[in-house]
Protein backbone atom coordinates (compact mmCIF):
# COMPACT_ATOMS: atom_id res chain seq x y z
CA UNK A 1 0.00 0.00 0.00
CA UNK A 2 1.41 3.38 -0.94
CA UNK A 3 1.10 6.50 1.21
CA UNK A 4 -1.86 7.75 -0.88
CA UNK A 5 -3.80 4.57 -0.13
CA UNK A 6 -3.62 3.12 -3.66
CA UNK A 7 -1.95 -0.29 -3.79
CA UNK A 8 0.59 -0.90 -6.59
CA UNK A 9 0.18 -3.50 -9.32
CA UNK A 10 3.23 -5.00 -10.99
CA UNK A 11 6.86 -4.02 -10.62
CA UNK A 12 9.65 -5.96 -8.94
CA UNK A 13 9.02 -8.68 -6.35
CA UNK A 14 9.26 -8.40 -2.59
CA UNK A 15 10.13 -11.23 -0.18
CA UNK A 16 7.24 -13.65 -0.27
CA UNK A 17 6.10 -13.87 3.33
CA UNK A 18 3.00 -15.87 4.05
CA UNK A 19 0.36 -13.57 5.52
CA UNK A 20 -1.33 -15.60 8.23
CA UNK A 21 -3.42 -12.57 9.20
CA UNK A 22 -2.73 -13.40 12.84
CA UNK A 23 -1.08 -10.71 14.88
CA UNK A 24 0.02 -11.53 18.44
CA UNK A 25 -2.19 -9.95 21.08
CA UNK A 26 -4.18 -8.12 18.47
CA UNK A 27 -5.57 -5.53 20.89
CA UNK A 28 -2.14 -4.33 22.01
CA UNK A 29 -0.69 -0.95 20.98
CA UNK A 30 2.22 -1.34 18.54
CA UNK A 31 5.37 0.73 19.07
CA UNK A 32 8.86 0.68 17.58
CA UNK A 33 10.36 -0.80 20.76
CA UNK A 34 9.48 -1.96 24.27
CA UNK A 35 11.31 0.98 25.82
CA UNK A 36 9.37 3.51 23.72
CA UNK A 37 6.14 1.76 24.74
CA UNK A 38 7.23 2.14 28.37
CA UNK A 39 7.92 5.83 27.81
CA UNK A 40 4.43 6.32 26.35
CA UNK A 41 2.94 4.47 29.33
CA UNK A 42 4.88 6.56 31.87
CA UNK A 43 3.76 9.77 30.18
CA UNK A 44 0.13 8.64 30.32
CA UNK A 45 0.18 7.37 33.91
CA UNK A 46 2.64 9.80 35.57
CA UNK A 47 3.54 7.66 38.62
CA UNK A 48 5.26 9.43 41.53
CA UNK A 49 8.01 6.80 41.61
CA UNK A 50 8.75 3.50 39.88
CA UNK A 51 10.28 0.56 41.71
CA UNK A 52 12.74 -1.25 39.45
CA UNK A 53 14.53 -4.60 39.96
CA UNK A 54 18.30 -4.48 40.17
CA UNK A 55 18.36 -7.19 37.49
CA UNK A 56 17.38 -5.09 34.48
CA UNK A 57 19.12 -3.51 31.52
CA UNK A 58 19.64 0.24 31.54
CA UNK A 59 17.39 0.60 28.46
CA UNK A 60 14.28 0.39 30.68
CA UNK A 61 15.64 3.07 33.00
CA UNK A 62 16.02 5.61 30.22
CA UNK A 63 12.29 6.48 29.96
CA UNK A 64 12.19 7.25 33.71
CA UNK A 65 15.30 9.41 33.50
CA UNK A 66 13.90 11.27 30.48
CA UNK A 67 10.62 12.02 32.28
CA UNK A 68 12.28 12.93 35.59
CA UNK A 69 10.53 10.14 37.51
CA UNK A 70 12.30 8.80 40.59
CA UNK A 71 13.54 5.21 40.36
CA UNK A 72 13.67 3.05 43.51
CA UNK A 73 15.70 -0.16 43.34
CA UNK A 74 14.41 -3.40 44.80
CA UNK A 75 15.97 -6.85 45.13
CA UNK A 76 14.67 -10.17 43.89
CA UNK A 77 15.32 -13.34 45.84
CA UNK A 78 16.89 -16.54 44.53
CA UNK A 79 13.47 -17.54 43.11
CA UNK A 80 13.50 -14.26 41.15
CA UNK A 81 10.47 -13.11 43.15
CA UNK A 82 10.16 -9.59 44.56
CA UNK A 83 11.96 -9.43 47.92
CA UNK A 84 9.89 -8.91 51.07
CA UNK A 85 11.63 -5.56 51.69
CA UNK A 86 9.80 -3.90 48.77
CA UNK A 87 7.06 -1.59 50.06
CA UNK A 88 5.58 0.70 47.44
CA UNK A 89 3.74 3.95 48.07
CA UNK A 90 0.16 4.57 47.04
CA UNK A 91 1.17 6.63 43.98
CA UNK A 92 4.08 4.37 42.98
CA UNK A 93 4.40 1.69 40.32
CA UNK A 94 6.41 -1.50 40.53
CA UNK A 95 7.97 -2.93 37.37
CA UNK A 96 8.53 -6.69 37.39
CA UNK A 97 10.37 -8.73 34.77
CA UNK A 98 9.12 -12.20 33.86
CA UNK A 99 12.69 -13.49 33.73
CA UNK A 100 13.45 -15.96 30.93
CA UNK A 101 9.69 -16.48 30.55
CA UNK A 102 9.71 -18.94 33.49
CA UNK A 103 8.28 -16.66 36.21
CA UNK A 104 4.54 -16.94 35.56
CA UNK A 105 4.02 -18.22 39.13
CA UNK A 106 5.93 -15.23 40.52
CA UNK A 107 3.70 -12.89 38.51
CA UNK A 108 0.55 -14.48 39.95
CA UNK A 109 1.99 -14.10 43.47
CA UNK A 110 2.93 -10.48 42.77
CA UNK A 111 -0.59 -9.62 41.59
CA UNK A 112 -1.96 -11.03 44.86
CA UNK A 113 0.61 -9.22 47.01
CA UNK A 114 0.38 -5.71 45.53
CA UNK A 115 -2.47 -3.66 44.13
CA UNK A 116 -2.63 -4.79 40.48
CA UNK A 117 -3.17 -1.22 39.29
CA UNK A 118 0.32 -0.41 40.57
CA UNK A 119 2.11 -3.28 38.78
CA UNK A 120 3.75 -3.01 35.36
CA UNK A 121 4.84 -6.31 33.82
CA UNK A 122 7.91 -6.43 31.61
CA UNK A 123 7.32 -9.49 29.39
CA UNK A 124 10.24 -8.80 27.08
CA UNK A 125 11.47 -12.30 27.93
CA UNK A 126 8.00 -13.87 28.08
CA UNK A 127 6.39 -13.22 24.71
CA UNK A 128 4.04 -16.21 24.90
CA UNK A 129 2.67 -15.42 28.37
CA UNK A 130 -0.62 -13.56 27.84
CA UNK A 131 -1.03 -10.06 29.29
CA UNK A 132 -2.39 -9.67 32.80
CA UNK A 133 -5.16 -7.18 32.19
CA UNK A 134 -5.61 -6.44 35.90
CA UNK A 135 -2.09 -4.95 35.96
CA UNK A 136 -1.31 -1.40 34.84
CA UNK A 137 0.29 -2.77 31.68
CA UNK A 138 2.18 -5.63 30.08
CA UNK A 139 5.05 -4.82 27.72
CA UNK A 140 6.49 -7.14 25.03
CA UNK A 141 9.61 -7.11 22.85
CA UNK A 142 9.04 -9.44 19.86
CA UNK A 143 12.60 -9.20 18.53
CA UNK A 144 13.87 -11.24 21.47
CA UNK A 145 11.84 -14.16 20.09
CA UNK A 146 11.67 -13.64 16.33
CA UNK A 147 13.66 -12.30 13.41
CA UNK A 148 12.21 -8.80 13.31
CA UNK A 149 14.21 -5.56 13.16
CA UNK A 150 12.34 -3.78 15.97
CA UNK A 151 8.94 -3.57 17.62
CA UNK A 152 7.24 -3.36 20.99
CA UNK A 153 3.73 -4.22 22.17
CA UNK A 154 1.79 -2.62 25.02
CA UNK A 155 -1.34 -3.98 26.68
CA UNK A 156 -2.56 -1.30 29.09
CA UNK A 157 -5.56 -0.69 31.34
CA UNK A 158 -4.96 3.07 31.21
CA UNK A 159 -5.43 5.01 27.96
CA UNK A 160 -2.17 5.42 26.05
CA UNK A 161 -2.28 7.40 22.83
CA UNK A 162 -0.50 5.95 19.82
CA UNK A 163 1.85 8.47 18.20
CA UNK A 164 1.03 9.75 14.74
CA UNK A 165 4.54 9.17 13.43
CA UNK A 166 5.38 5.68 12.20
CA UNK A 167 8.86 4.22 12.53
CA UNK A 168 10.70 4.24 9.21
CA UNK A 169 14.06 3.03 10.49
CA UNK A 170 13.39 -0.69 10.07
CA UNK A 171 15.13 -0.89 6.71
CA UNK A 172 18.42 0.15 8.34
CA UNK A 173 18.07 -2.68 10.86
CA UNK A 174 17.58 -5.68 8.58
CA UNK A 175 21.16 -6.32 7.45
CA UNK A 176 21.93 -8.77 10.26
CA UNK A 177 18.66 -10.61 9.62
CA UNK A 178 19.56 -11.00 5.95
CA UNK A 179 23.09 -12.13 6.75
CA UNK A 180 21.80 -14.71 9.20
CA UNK A 181 19.52 -16.00 6.48
CA UNK A 182 22.17 -16.27 3.75
CA UNK A 183 25.52 -16.04 5.53
CA UNK A 184 26.93 -16.86 8.96
CA UNK A 185 25.91 -15.41 12.35
CA UNK A 186 29.48 -14.23 12.82
CA UNK A 187 29.34 -12.20 9.60
CA UNK A 188 26.28 -10.26 10.72
CA UNK A 189 27.14 -9.65 14.37
CA UNK A 190 28.50 -6.13 13.87
CA UNK A 191 25.32 -5.23 11.95
CA UNK A 192 23.27 -6.68 14.79
CA UNK A 193 25.06 -4.47 17.32
CA UNK A 194 24.47 -1.39 15.16
CA UNK A 195 20.79 -2.26 14.82
CA UNK A 196 20.44 -2.54 18.60
CA UNK A 197 22.22 0.76 19.18
CA UNK A 198 19.91 2.50 16.70
CA UNK A 199 16.94 1.85 19.02
CA UNK A 200 18.24 4.17 21.74
CA UNK A 201 15.96 6.92 20.38
CA UNK A 202 13.09 6.64 22.87
CA UNK A 203 10.55 9.01 21.32
CA UNK A 204 7.49 6.79 20.73
CA UNK A 205 6.58 5.92 17.16
CA UNK A 206 4.14 3.42 15.76
CA UNK A 207 5.51 0.06 14.73
CA UNK A 208 6.86 0.00 11.20
CA UNK A 209 4.93 -1.63 8.36
CA UNK A 210 7.86 -3.96 7.76
CA UNK A 211 7.84 -5.30 11.32
CA UNK A 212 4.05 -5.68 11.29
CA UNK A 213 4.27 -7.63 8.01
CA UNK A 214 6.97 -9.97 9.30
CA UNK A 215 5.12 -10.61 12.56
CA UNK A 216 1.94 -11.38 10.60
CA UNK A 217 3.83 -14.13 8.72
CA UNK A 218 5.03 -16.07 11.79
CA UNK A 219 3.60 -19.43 12.85
CA UNK A 220 3.25 -18.63 16.56
CA UNK A 221 1.74 -21.99 17.49
CA UNK A 222 4.72 -23.84 16.04
CA UNK A 223 7.21 -21.45 17.68
CA UNK A 224 5.57 -21.92 21.07
CA UNK A 225 5.49 -25.72 20.72
CA UNK A 226 9.13 -25.97 19.63
CA UNK A 227 10.30 -23.82 22.52
CA UNK A 228 8.45 -25.94 25.07
CA UNK A 229 9.77 -29.16 23.57
CA UNK A 230 13.36 -27.94 23.47
CA UNK A 231 13.13 -26.57 27.00
CA UNK A 232 11.81 -29.84 28.40
CA UNK A 233 14.44 -31.87 26.51
CA UNK A 234 17.29 -29.75 27.87
CA UNK A 235 15.86 -29.92 31.37
CA UNK A 236 15.80 -33.71 31.17
CA UNK A 237 19.42 -33.70 29.99
CA UNK A 238 20.85 -30.93 32.16
CA UNK A 239 18.54 -30.54 35.16
CA UNK A 240 20.88 -32.53 37.39
CA UNK A 241 23.78 -30.18 36.55
CA UNK A 242 21.79 -26.95 36.75
CA UNK A 243 22.50 -24.79 39.83
CA UNK A 244 19.66 -22.36 39.01
CA UNK A 245 17.51 -22.10 42.13
CA UNK A 246 14.27 -20.70 40.72
CA UNK A 247 11.35 -22.99 39.90
CA UNK A 248 11.58 -23.28 36.13
CA UNK A 249 8.58 -25.59 35.80
CA UNK A 250 6.13 -22.66 35.57
CA UNK A 251 6.20 -21.36 32.01
CA UNK A 252 4.19 -20.92 28.83
CA UNK A 253 6.95 -20.96 26.18
CA UNK A 254 10.27 -19.69 27.55
CA UNK A 255 12.86 -17.40 26.05
CA UNK A 256 15.71 -19.80 26.83
CA UNK A 257 16.84 -22.54 29.21
CA UNK A 258 18.50 -20.75 32.16
CA UNK A 259 21.54 -22.83 33.11
CA UNK A 260 23.61 -21.85 36.14
CA UNK A 261 27.12 -23.23 36.34
CA UNK A 262 30.19 -22.83 38.54
CA UNK A 263 32.37 -23.38 35.47
CA UNK A 264 33.56 -19.89 34.51
CA UNK A 265 35.06 -21.20 31.27
CA UNK A 266 31.94 -22.90 29.90
CA UNK A 267 30.73 -19.86 27.95
CA UNK A 268 34.00 -19.70 26.00
CA UNK A 269 33.88 -23.45 25.28
CA UNK A 270 30.36 -23.10 23.94
CA UNK A 271 31.52 -20.25 21.69
CA UNK A 272 34.37 -22.44 20.44
CA UNK A 273 31.67 -24.93 19.36
CA UNK A 274 29.75 -22.08 17.67
CA UNK A 275 27.04 -22.13 20.34
CA UNK A 276 26.23 -18.54 21.21
CA UNK A 277 24.54 -17.48 24.44
CA UNK A 278 23.56 -13.97 25.45
CA UNK A 279 24.89 -12.05 28.46
CA UNK A 280 22.03 -10.57 30.47
CA UNK A 281 22.13 -7.54 32.76
CA UNK A 282 25.85 -6.67 32.59
CA UNK A 283 24.67 -3.14 33.49
CA UNK A 284 23.45 -4.44 36.86
CA UNK A 285 26.73 -5.85 38.16
CA UNK A 286 27.40 -2.67 40.14
CA UNK A 287 23.88 -2.69 41.63
CA UNK A 288 23.73 -6.19 43.11
CA UNK A 289 25.45 -7.25 46.31
CA UNK A 290 24.43 -10.81 47.18
CA UNK A 291 26.88 -13.50 46.06
CA UNK A 292 24.15 -15.44 44.27
CA UNK A 293 23.09 -12.27 42.45
CA UNK A 294 26.61 -11.67 41.16
CA UNK A 295 26.70 -15.28 39.99
CA UNK A 296 23.40 -14.71 38.17
CA UNK A 297 25.09 -12.05 36.06
CA UNK A 298 28.41 -13.83 35.54
CA UNK A 299 27.61 -17.54 35.56
CA UNK A 300 24.08 -17.93 34.22
CA UNK A 301 23.96 -19.13 30.63
CA UNK A 302 20.66 -18.58 28.76
CA UNK A 303 20.84 -21.59 26.45
CA UNK A 304 19.04 -21.19 23.09
CA UNK A 305 15.86 -23.25 22.68
CA UNK A 306 14.09 -21.30 19.96
CA UNK A 307 11.92 -22.50 17.11
CA UNK A 308 14.82 -22.83 14.65
CA UNK A 309 16.08 -25.93 16.46
CA UNK A 310 15.07 -29.46 17.40
CA UNK A 311 16.40 -32.53 19.19
CA UNK A 312 19.57 -32.72 17.08
CA UNK A 313 20.75 -29.26 18.07
CA UNK A 314 19.68 -29.71 21.71
CA UNK A 315 21.68 -32.94 21.96
CA UNK A 316 24.72 -31.19 20.52
CA UNK A 317 24.37 -28.35 23.02
CA UNK A 318 23.89 -30.71 25.99
CA UNK A 319 26.83 -32.90 24.94
CA UNK A 320 29.20 -29.92 25.02
CA UNK A 321 28.03 -28.99 28.52
CA UNK A 322 28.04 -32.51 29.88
CA UNK A 323 31.40 -33.22 28.31
CA UNK A 324 32.80 -30.12 30.01
CA UNK A 325 31.40 -31.17 33.39
CA UNK A 326 32.91 -34.66 33.37
SVG drawing of the C-alpha trace seen along z (x, -y; Angstrom):
<svg xmlns="http://www.w3.org/2000/svg" viewBox="-8 -15 46 52">
<polyline fill="none" stroke="black" stroke-width="0.4" points="0.0,0.0 1.4,-3.4 1.1,-6.5 -1.9,-7.8 -3.8,-4.6 -3.6,-3.1 -2.0,0.3 0.6,0.9 0.2,3.5 3.2,5.0 6.9,4.0 9.7,6.0 9.0,8.7 9.3,8.4 10.1,11.2 7.2,13.7 6.1,13.9 3.0,15.9 0.4,13.6 -1.3,15.6 -3.4,12.6 -2.7,13.4 -1.1,10.7 0.0,11.5 -2.2,10.0 -4.2,8.1 -5.6,5.5 -2.1,4.3 -0.7,1.0 2.2,1.3 5.4,-0.7 8.9,-0.7 10.4,0.8 9.5,2.0 11.3,-1.0 9.4,-3.5 6.1,-1.8 7.2,-2.1 7.9,-5.8 4.4,-6.3 2.9,-4.5 4.9,-6.6 3.8,-9.8 0.1,-8.6 0.2,-7.4 2.6,-9.8 3.5,-7.7 5.3,-9.4 8.0,-6.8 8.7,-3.5 10.3,-0.6 12.7,1.2 14.5,4.6 18.3,4.5 18.4,7.2 17.4,5.1 19.1,3.5 19.6,-0.2 17.4,-0.6 14.3,-0.4 15.6,-3.1 16.0,-5.6 12.3,-6.5 12.2,-7.3 15.3,-9.4 13.9,-11.3 10.6,-12.0 12.3,-12.9 10.5,-10.1 12.3,-8.8 13.5,-5.2 13.7,-3.0 15.7,0.2 14.4,3.4 16.0,6.9 14.7,10.2 15.3,13.3 16.9,16.5 13.5,17.5 13.5,14.3 10.5,13.1 10.2,9.6 12.0,9.4 9.9,8.9 11.6,5.6 9.8,3.9 7.1,1.6 5.6,-0.7 3.7,-4.0 0.2,-4.6 1.2,-6.6 4.1,-4.4 4.4,-1.7 6.4,1.5 8.0,2.9 8.5,6.7 10.4,8.7 9.1,12.2 12.7,13.5 13.4,16.0 9.7,16.5 9.7,18.9 8.3,16.7 4.5,16.9 4.0,18.2 5.9,15.2 3.7,12.9 0.5,14.5 2.0,14.1 2.9,10.5 -0.6,9.6 -2.0,11.0 0.6,9.2 0.4,5.7 -2.5,3.7 -2.6,4.8 -3.2,1.2 0.3,0.4 2.1,3.3 3.8,3.0 4.8,6.3 7.9,6.4 7.3,9.5 10.2,8.8 11.5,12.3 8.0,13.9 6.4,13.2 4.0,16.2 2.7,15.4 -0.6,13.6 -1.0,10.1 -2.4,9.7 -5.2,7.2 -5.6,6.4 -2.1,4.9 -1.3,1.4 0.3,2.8 2.2,5.6 5.1,4.8 6.5,7.1 9.6,7.1 9.0,9.4 12.6,9.2 13.9,11.2 11.8,14.2 11.7,13.6 13.7,12.3 12.2,8.8 14.2,5.6 12.3,3.8 8.9,3.6 7.2,3.4 3.7,4.2 1.8,2.6 -1.3,4.0 -2.6,1.3 -5.6,0.7 -5.0,-3.1 -5.4,-5.0 -2.2,-5.4 -2.3,-7.4 -0.5,-6.0 1.9,-8.5 1.0,-9.7 4.5,-9.2 5.4,-5.7 8.9,-4.2 10.7,-4.2 14.1,-3.0 13.4,0.7 15.1,0.9 18.4,-0.2 18.1,2.7 17.6,5.7 21.2,6.3 21.9,8.8 18.7,10.6 19.6,11.0 23.1,12.1 21.8,14.7 19.5,16.0 22.2,16.3 25.5,16.0 26.9,16.9 25.9,15.4 29.5,14.2 29.3,12.2 26.3,10.3 27.1,9.7 28.5,6.1 25.3,5.2 23.3,6.7 25.1,4.5 24.5,1.4 20.8,2.3 20.4,2.5 22.2,-0.8 19.9,-2.5 16.9,-1.8 18.2,-4.2 16.0,-6.9 13.1,-6.6 10.5,-9.0 7.5,-6.8 6.6,-5.9 4.1,-3.4 5.5,-0.1 6.9,0.0 4.9,1.6 7.9,4.0 7.8,5.3 4.0,5.7 4.3,7.6 7.0,10.0 5.1,10.6 1.9,11.4 3.8,14.1 5.0,16.1 3.6,19.4 3.3,18.6 1.7,22.0 4.7,23.8 7.2,21.5 5.6,21.9 5.5,25.7 9.1,26.0 10.3,23.8 8.4,25.9 9.8,29.2 13.4,27.9 13.1,26.6 11.8,29.8 14.4,31.9 17.3,29.8 15.9,29.9 15.8,33.7 19.4,33.7 20.8,30.9 18.5,30.5 20.9,32.5 23.8,30.2 21.8,27.0 22.5,24.8 19.7,22.4 17.5,22.1 14.3,20.7 11.4,23.0 11.6,23.3 8.6,25.6 6.1,22.7 6.2,21.4 4.2,20.9 6.9,21.0 10.3,19.7 12.9,17.4 15.7,19.8 16.8,22.5 18.5,20.7 21.5,22.8 23.6,21.8 27.1,23.2 30.2,22.8 32.4,23.4 33.6,19.9 35.1,21.2 31.9,22.9 30.7,19.9 34.0,19.7 33.9,23.4 30.4,23.1 31.5,20.3 34.4,22.4 31.7,24.9 29.8,22.1 27.0,22.1 26.2,18.5 24.5,17.5 23.6,14.0 24.9,12.1 22.0,10.6 22.1,7.5 25.8,6.7 24.7,3.1 23.5,4.4 26.7,5.9 27.4,2.7 23.9,2.7 23.7,6.2 25.4,7.2 24.4,10.8 26.9,13.5 24.1,15.4 23.1,12.3 26.6,11.7 26.7,15.3 23.4,14.7 25.1,12.0 28.4,13.8 27.6,17.5 24.1,17.9 24.0,19.1 20.7,18.6 20.8,21.6 19.0,21.2 15.9,23.3 14.1,21.3 11.9,22.5 14.8,22.8 16.1,25.9 15.1,29.5 16.4,32.5 19.6,32.7 20.7,29.3 19.7,29.7 21.7,32.9 24.7,31.2 24.4,28.4 23.9,30.7 26.8,32.9 29.2,29.9 28.0,29.0 28.0,32.5 31.4,33.2 32.8,30.1 31.4,31.2 32.9,34.7"/>
</svg>
